[in-house]
Each structure stands twice: as structure tokens, then as C-alpha cells.
Amino acid sequence: MKRYILTAISVLSMLTANAQGTSLSLQECLNMAMSNDAYLQNSKLDVVAAKEQLKEARWEYFPRVQATGFGFYSKDPLMEPTFRSTGLLDFMTEGEDPIMTREEFEDSMGEDLDKPLASFIKKGYTAGVSAIQPIYAGGRIMSGNKLAKLGVDAAILQNKRKADQTEAEIEDKYWLVVSLQEKVNTLNQGRELLDTLYKDAQSAIEAGVLAESEMMQLLVKKSELESLEIQLTNGIRLAKMNLFNAIGQEFSYQDSKPGVPDIDELYLSDGFDDIKDPYSLFVEESNAPRSAESQLLEIQVEAKELQKKMEVGKLLPTFAVGASFSNSQYNERVDPKNNMLGFVLVQIPITDLGKAEHMNRRYDIARTQAQNEKDYLDRQLDLQLRKFWLDLTSSFEDMKSADKAVDAANRTVDQLMRKYEAGMIPASEILKARLELRNLTDAQTEKRITYLKNLNIWKRRTKTD
């Protein structure tokens, strides 16, 4: 009866403490982690970036339009023709019937012979717009868009994998705090019992029916419990800090942040109230949803095939049509000139055709390697699913065995308490049994947490509730 009273007092003290603080469930912690985890947020941004790359790839279907402009100013005109440079001197002084001899022409022209007849192209500009529409590029545009779509699918799967990893990490951190809290509860029950035994021992010593050595044993146990309580309290604080940092929950320590809840005022509310057996959640390997890892490897196989098509496309003819409009002026004496033209572009690689066969073989090998890796991983994932089920069921049976051991230890403590109250056994027998009960209860807590972790792993893998 004393054990039940002490348990009720412990639970009541926890409820009172929780009423004064803030409690967080496992699901609330997971939701906060989904919103605040930096790596998970980056993974979500990878999805956004992959979608932007897909939109970028779609622009390859449209004409490529570009504008160009060029202007110049020269210190001296780029063209200054003279009698000599234009050939007029030779025309007038040579040939079958020259107008005059070279000497006569040079004497008549004098210095004007080498003077520029005119100046051209001292400054000018040209500006234009051109558009090229690809008609056929060896299938590279279509394959590139398919690769970009695969990139989006891969980014989504990577984000899902990261979310599952984050959930598993948060669950580990959460249940670590819960296990330490449960150990504190067990410790509180032992301390309450020890206080009761200590008071009884004092009365017995005063009545002269108990030796001082019995009191010393109680004092030693009391000191051990106090030391263990300090260690557990510090362990809980550190475990909470680790969890709260991971989920983005603000906390203060010893009122270091006004307006922010103290770490000792933040509690975890999930426990072991409703633990169900796992057998209704069994799923055959053939009916289990495909894992993200398997889907990613399938994407890798498809990507290798598309990469091969992209490379082969470089060896195929390319056809494109285009048009351009330009406006230019190189002589201020002449009005600017507009011009338009249309053109057809055909590119046929010749020298690269020799390496096509070897390139095809190389990409076929890469694709076969990716397919082999996928087939192997699929078999490993089936094996992993069976292992998850074995871990789940064995941890459940292990937990039930721990429950039975704790129940048996509780009954032993109750029987010893009745004998102690009747004066049939010393307090040391109670302390010994109580220590065994505490060890079994701590082991029970660990086995319950192991089962709940395995249960969550199975639910994530099989998408069951």
C-alpha cells in the first residue's frame, strides 16, 4: 500500500510541475524540427532549386534571341585613299596607251600625289537583333528536360529521406529525456520509501530495539540517492538542451533570458500510457511501399540512359533556322543602313563519329552498374524490412518480459514491507529489494523506449498507423 501511495505522490508532483510549466509532446517536437532544422530546410530549398532548373531547361525549346551592339571612334580615319594606294597613278601612267608618263604626272601633282583623296570610317556603329530557333538538336533538348524532371523527383526523395532521418534523430533525443525522467520518478519512489524507513529507524533506536549500524546503512543509501538525483537532474538538463536546440525551442538557464521559459519549466508529455502490440501492423515485403533509396537508384538508372542520349545527340546533325535585323553606319556622309536576313544552320559532326561506338559502350556499362546496384539494394531493403519486423516483435516480447519482472519485484517488495512492519526482517532487506526493483524498472523503461523506437521505424518504412 505504501508503494501505491508513494507512486501517487510522485505522479501528483509531476502533474503539479507540468501545470506550472510548458509540456511538449513528441509530435509537437517533430513539427518544430520540420520547421526549424537547418539541414532539412536546405533540403527543401534543393527541391525549389531543382524546380527552377526544370523551368530553365524548358527555355531551350524557345528561340534564342540576342541583341548585339558595336561602336568605335578612331583618332585617324581607318580609310584614307591616295593616288598611290588606289592604283590611279598606275592606271594613268602605265598600260598600252598611258595618259602621261609617271614623271610628268608626279611633277604635275606635286605634294597632292600622297594626300588623301577622302577620309572614311573615323567613327561608326552597328546594332542588331538575331533569333535562332532550334529544329533538331539530336534529342538533347528533350533529354535535358527529362533529366531536369528527374532532378526534381530526386530532390523530393532526398528531402523525404532527410525528413525521416530528422524524425529518427528527434525521437532518439526525445526518448532519452523521457527515460531520464522515468528514472527520476523511480528514484523519487525509492527516496520516499527511504525517508519512511529512516523515520521508523529513528523511533526504533529511541526505543532501544534497533542498532546504530542499521541507521548508518540508511544514511549511506540516502546519500547515494541524493548523489544519483543530482546526476540525473544534470543529465536531464543536458538532454533537454540537445533536444531543444535540435527543434528550435527557446529556453533559458537560471533566468538568463527574460521572457523565455526556463529549461526546468519545459516538460515532455509523452510516456508509456498506451503501448499496443505490433502484430496488427505486419506488412508483407511485396506489399510494402518502395523506399526512397530504391526510388533514387531507379532514377539513377534512368538518368544514366538520358545522359547517354545527351552525349549521342552531340554526334547527330543539328538543324536551326534564324533571322537577324541590323542597323549600321560607318561614314557620316552616308545615311544609316538597315538590313534583314534569314538563314538556315546545319551542323554535321564528322570527326567525332569515330568515338560514338566507344562512348555508347561506356554509357551502357554505367547504366548496367547502376542497375546492378539497384537490384542489390532492393534485395538488401527486403532483408532490412524483415530485420525491422524481427527487431519490433523481439523488442515487444522483451518489453513484456521486463513488465513481468517489475511486477514480480513489486510483489516481493510488498511482501518484504509487510514482514518489516511485523518486525520479522531488518530494513537492509527492504533496501536490497528496492534497489533490485529500481534496476528492473530502469531496464523496463529502456526496453519500452527501444520498442517505441522500433515501432516508429516500422511505421515510417511501411506507412502504417
C-alpha positions in Angstrom: 0.0 0.0 0.0 2.9 2.4 0.8 4.3 1.8 -2.7 1.0 2.9 -4.3 0.8 5.9 -2.1 4.3 6.9 -3.0 3.7 6.4 -6.7 0.5 8.6 -6.5 2.5 11.3 -4.7 5.2 11.2 -7.4 2.7 11.4 -10.2 0.9 14.2 -8.5 4.1 16.2 -8.0 4.8 15.7 -11.8 1.4 16.9 -12.8 1.7 19.9 -10.5 5.1 20.8 -12.0 3.7 20.4 -15.5 0.9 22.7 -14.7 3.4 25.3 -13.8 5.5 24.8 -17.0 5.1 24.0 -20.6 4.8 20.5 -21.9 5.8 19.3 -25.3 4.6 16.1 -27.0 6.7 14.0 -29.4 4.6 15.1 -32.3 5.0 18.8 -31.3 8.8 18.4 -31.2 8.7 16.7 -34.6 6.6 19.5 -36.1 9.1 22.1 -34.7 12.0 20.2 -36.1 10.4 20.1 -39.5 10.1 23.8 -39.5 13.5 24.7 -37.8 16.0 22.1 -38.7 18.7 23.9 -40.9 19.6 20.8 -42.9 16.0 19.9 -43.6 15.3 23.5 -44.7 18.3 23.3 -47.1 16.9 20.0 -48.4 13.6 21.8 -49.1 15.5 24.5 -50.9 17.1 21.9 -53.0 13.7 20.9 -54.2 12.9 24.5 -55.1 16.3 24.8 -56.9 15.6 21.6 -58.9 12.2 23.0 -60.0 13.9 26.2 -61.1 16.4 24.2 -63.1 13.5 22.4 -64.8 11.9 25.7 -65.8 15.3 26.8 -67.0 15.6 23.7 -69.2 12.2 24.4 -70.8 13.6 27.6 -72.2 15.7 25.5 -74.6 12.6 24.9 -76.6 12.2 28.5 -77.5 14.2 30.7 -79.9 17.4 32.1 -78.6 17.2 35.9 -79.1 20.2 38.1 -78.5 21.0 41.7 -79.2 24.4 43.0 -80.2 25.9 46.4 -80.5 29.3 47.7 -81.5 30.6 51.3 -81.8 34.0 52.8 -82.3 35.8 56.1 -82.6 39.3 56.3 -84.2 41.9 59.0 -83.8 42.6 58.9 -87.5 40.2 57.7 -90.2 40.6 54.0 -90.9 40.5 54.6 -94.7 42.3 57.5 -96.4 42.8 56.5 -100.1 45.5 58.3 -102.2 46.5 58.2 -105.9 49.2 55.7 -105.0 47.0 53.5 -102.7 44.1 53.4 -105.0 46.1 52.5 -108.1 45.1 55.6 -110.0 48.8 56.5 -110.5 49.5 53.2 -112.2 46.3 53.4 -114.2 47.2 56.8 -115.7 50.8 56.2 -116.3 51.0 52.6 -117.3 49.4 50.4 -119.9 49.3 50.3 -123.7 48.2 53.9 -124.1 49.1 55.9 -120.9 47.8 59.4 -120.5 51.2 60.7 -119.4 54.4 59.3 -118.0 54.9 58.8 -114.3 57.4 61.6 -114.1 55.0 64.0 -115.8 52.2 63.0 -113.5 54.3 63.3 -110.4 55.6 66.7 -111.4 52.0 67.9 -112.1 50.6 66.6 -108.9 53.4 67.5 -106.6 52.6 67.0 -103.0 49.0 66.2 -103.7 50.1 62.8 -105.0 50.3 61.4 -101.5 47.5 63.4 -99.9 44.3 61.6 -99.1 41.6 61.8 -101.7 38.9 61.3 -99.0 38.6 60.1 -95.3 36.3 57.3 -94.3 35.4 55.3 -91.2 36.6 57.6 -88.4 33.6 56.6 -86.3 30.7 54.3 -86.6 28.4 51.7 -85.1 26.4 48.6 -85.8 23.5 47.2 -83.7 21.3 44.3 -84.4 18.9 41.6 -83.0 19.1 38.0 -84.0 16.9 34.9 -83.2 17.8 31.3 -83.7 15.1 28.6 -83.4 16.5 25.0 -82.9 14.6 22.5 -85.0 16.5 19.4 -84.2 19.5 19.1 -81.8 20.0 15.3 -81.7 17.3 15.0 -79.0 19.4 16.8 -76.4 16.8 19.4 -75.6 14.2 16.8 -74.8 16.6 14.6 -72.9 17.8 17.6 -71.0 14.3 18.4 -69.9 13.7 14.8 -68.8 16.9 14.9 -66.8 15.8 18.1 -65.1 12.5 16.4 -64.2 14.4 13.5 -62.7 16.3 16.1 -60.8 13.1 17.3 -59.2 12.0 13.8 -58.3 15.4 13.0 -56.8 15.4 16.2 -54.8 11.9 15.4 -53.4 13.0 11.9 -52.4 16.2 13.3 -50.8 14.1 15.7 -48.8 11.9 12.8 -47.7 15.0 10.8 -46.6 16.3 13.8 -44.7 12.9 14.3 -43.0 12.9 10.6 -41.9 16.4 11.0 -40.6 15.5 14.1 -38.7 12.4 12.4 -37.2 14.6 9.5 -36.1 17.2 11.8 -34.5 14.5 13.8 -32.7 12.8 10.7 -31.4 16.2 9.4 -30.0 16.7 12.8 -28.2 13.1 12.9 -27.0 13.1 9.4 -25.6 16.4 9.9 -23.9 14.9 12.7 -21.9 11.8 10.6 -21.2 14.0 7.7 -20.0 15.9 10.0 -17.6 12.6 11.5 -16.3 11.3 8.0 -15.7 14.5 7.2 -13.7 13.9 10.3 -11.6 10.3 9.1 -10.9 11.7 5.7 -9.8 14.3 7.4 -7.7 11.6 9.6 -6.1 9.7 6.5 -5.1 12.8 5.0 -3.5 13.6 8.2 -1.7 10.2 8.4 -0.2 10.5 4.8 1.0 13.9 5.5 2.4 12.6 8.5 4.3 9.9 6.4 5.8 12.4 3.7 6.8 14.7 6.4 8.3 11.9 7.7 10.5 11.0 4.2 11.6 14.6 3.6 12.4 14.9 6.7 14.5 11.9 5.7 16.5 13.3 2.1 16.9 16.7 3.4 18.1 15.0 5.7 20.6 13.0 2.7 21.8 16.3 0.7 22.1 15.2 -2.0 19.7 17.5 -1.2 16.7 21.2 -1.0 16.4 23.1 2.1 15.2 24.5 0.1 12.3 21.1 -0.1 10.7 20.8 3.7 10.8 24.2 4.1 9.2 23.1 1.9 6.3 20.1 4.0 5.8 22.2 7.2 5.8 24.6 5.7 3.3 21.7 4.8 0.9 20.2 8.2 1.4 23.5 9.9 0.4 23.8 7.6 -2.7 20.3 8.6 -3.8 21.0 12.3 -3.4 24.1 12.0 -5.5 22.3 10.0 -8.1 19.5 12.5 -8.2 22.0 15.3 -8.9 23.5 13.3 -11.7 20.1 12.6 -13.2 19.0 16.2 -12.9 22.0 17.4 -14.8 21.7 14.7 -17.3 18.1 15.7 -18.0 19.1 19.3 -18.5 21.8 18.4 -20.9 19.5 16.1 -22.8 16.8 18.7 -22.9 19.3 21.3 -24.3 20.3 18.9 -27.0 16.7 18.2 -27.9 15.5 21.9 -27.8 18.5 23.1 -29.9 17.6 20.5 -32.5 13.9 21.5 -32.7 14.4 25.3 -32.3 12.7 25.6 -28.9 14.0 28.6 -27.0 14.9 28.1 -23.4 16.8 29.9 -20.7 19.0 28.5 -17.9 18.8 30.1 -14.5 16.7 33.0 -15.8 19.4 34.0 -18.3 16.8 35.1 -20.9 13.9 37.1 -19.5 10.6 36.2 -21.1 11.9 32.8 -22.2 10.9 29.6 -20.3 13.5 28.1 -18.0 14.7 24.7 -19.1 13.3 23.2 -15.9 9.8 24.5 -16.8 9.8 22.7 -20.1 8.5 19.1 -19.9 8.0 16.2 -22.2 4.4 14.9 -22.0 4.6 11.6 -23.9 5.1 8.4 -21.9 4.1 4.8 -21.9 0.4 5.1 -21.3 -0.9 3.4 -24.4 1.5 0.8 -25.7 -0.1 -1.5 -28.2 1.2 -4.7 -29.7 2.7 -4.6 -33.2 1.2 -7.7 -34.8 -1.7 -5.8 -36.5 0.8 -3.7 -38.4 2.5 -6.6 -40.2 3.1 -5.9 -43.9 4.5 -8.4 -46.5 7.6 -7.3 -48.4 5.7 -7.4 -51.6 3.0 -5.0 -50.3 5.4 -2.6 -48.5 5.8 0.8 -50.2 9.0 1.3 -52.1 11.7 3.0 -50.0 13.2 6.3 -51.1 16.6 4.7 -51.5 15.2 2.2 -54.1 13.4 5.0 -56.0 16.6 7.1 -56.0 18.5 4.2 -57.5 15.8 3.8 -60.2 16.1 7.4 -61.0 19.9 7.0 -61.3 19.4 4.2 -63.8 17.1 6.3 -65.9 19.4 9.3 -65.6 22.3 7.2 -67.0 20.2 6.4 -70.0 19.3 10.0 -70.6 22.9 11.1 -70.2 23.8 8.6 -72.9 21.2 10.1 -75.2 22.6 13.6 -74.4 26.1 12.5 -75.5 24.9 10.7 -78.5 22.9 13.8 -79.5 26.2 15.7 -79.8 27.2 13.4 -82.6 24.0 13.8 -84.6 23.2 16.6 -87.1 21.8 19.9 -85.7 19.3 22.0 -87.6 18.2 25.5 -86.8 16.7 28.5 -88.5 17.2 32.1 -87.7 16.7 35.7 -88.7 18.5 38.9 -87.8 17.9 42.7 -88.2 20.8 45.2 -88.1 21.3 49.0 -88.3 24.8 50.3 -89.0 26.7 53.4 -90.1 30.4 53.8 -90.8 30.5 57.0 -92.8 28.9 60.2 -91.6 28.4 61.2 -95.2 26.1 58.2 -95.8 22.7 57.6 -94.0 22.4 54.6 -91.6 21.6 51.4 -93.2 19.0 48.8 -92.1 19.3 45.2 -93.2 17.5 41.9 -92.6 18.4 38.4 -93.4 17.2 34.9 -92.7 19.4 31.8 -92.5 19.5 28.1 -92.0 22.1 26.5 -89.8 23.2 22.9 -90.3 25.9 21.3 -88.3 27.1 17.8 -89.0 29.9 16.4 -86.8 32.4 14.4 -88.9 35.5 13.6 -86.9 33.5 12.7 -83.7 31.6 9.9 -85.3 34.5 7.5 -84.8 34.2 7.6 -81.0 30.4 7.1 -80.9 30.6 3.3 -80.6 33.1 3.5 -77.6 31.0 6.2 -76.0 27.9 4.1 -76.3 29.6 1.1 -74.7 30.9 3.3 -71.8 27.4 4.6 -71.0 25.9 1.1 -71.3 28.4 -0.1 -68.7 27.5 2.8 -66.4 23.8 2.0 -66.8 24.4 -1.7 -66.1 26.4 -0.7 -63.0 23.5 1.5 -61.8 21.0 -1.3 -62.5 23.2 -3.9 -60.6 23.4 -1.5 -57.6 19.6 -1.0 -57.6 18.9 -4.8 -57.8 21.3 -5.4 -54.9 19.8 -2.7 -52.8 16.3 -3.9 -53.5 17.3 -7.3 -52.0 19.0 -5.6 -49.1 15.9 -3.5 -48.5 13.7 -6.6 -48.4 16.2 -8.1 -45.9 16.1 -4.8 -43.9 12.3 -4.9 -43.8 12.4 -8.4 -42.3 15.0 -7.2 -39.8 12.8 -4.3 -38.8 10.0 -6.7 -38.1 12.1 -9.0 -36.1 13.5 -6.1 -34.1 10.0 -4.8 -33.5 8.5 -8.1 -32.3 11.5 -9.1 -30.3 11.6 -5.7 -28.5 7.9 -6.1 -27.8 8.3 -9.5 -26.3 11.4 -8.3 -24.4 9.3 -5.4 -23.0 6.6 -7.8 -21.8 9.2 -9.9 -20.1 10.5 -6.7 -18.4 7.0 -5.8 -17.3 6.6 -9.3 -15.7 9.9 -8.9 -13.9 8.9 -5.5 -12.5 5.5 -6.8 -11.4 7.3 -9.7 -9.6 9.8 -7.4 -7.9 6.9 -5.1 -6.8 5.2 -8.1 -5.2 8.4 -9.0 -3.5 8.9 -5.5 -2.1 5.3 -5.6 -0.8 5.8 -8.9 0.9 9.0 -7.7 2.5 7.4 -4.5 3.6 4.7 -6.5 5.5 7.4 -8.6 7.1 9.4 -5.5 8.0 6.3 -3.8 9.6 5.8 -7.0 11.6 9.4 -6.8 12.8 10.5 -10.0 11.1 13.3 -8.6 8.8 15.7 -5.7 9.0 15.5 -2.6 6.8 18.5 -3.7 4.9 16.4 -6.4 3.2 13.9 -3.8 2.1 16.7 -1.6 0.7 18.2 -4.6 -1.2 14.9 -5.5 -2.7 14.1 -1.9 -3.5 17.5 -1.5 -5.3 16.7 -4.6 -7.4 13.3 -3.1 -8.2 14.9 0.2 -9.3 17.3 -1.6 -11.6 14.5 -3.6 -13.1 12.3 -0.5 -13.5 15.2 1.3 -15.3 15.6 -1.7 -17.6 11.9 -1.7 -18.2 12.0 1.9 -19.2 14.9 1.3 -21.7 13.1 -1.7 -23.2 9.9 0.3 -23.6 11.8 3.1 -25.4 13.5 0.6 -27.6 10.2 -0.9 -28.6 8.7 2.6 -29.3 11.7 3.5 -31.5 11.4 0.2 -33.4 7.6 0.8 -33.8 8.2 4.3 -35.2 10.9 2.9 -37.6 8.4 0.3 -38.8 5.6 2.8 -39.3 7.8 5.1 -41.3 9.1 2.3 -43.5 5.7 0.7 -44.1 3.5 3.9 -44.0 1.2 2.2 -41.4 -0.5 3.9 -38.4 
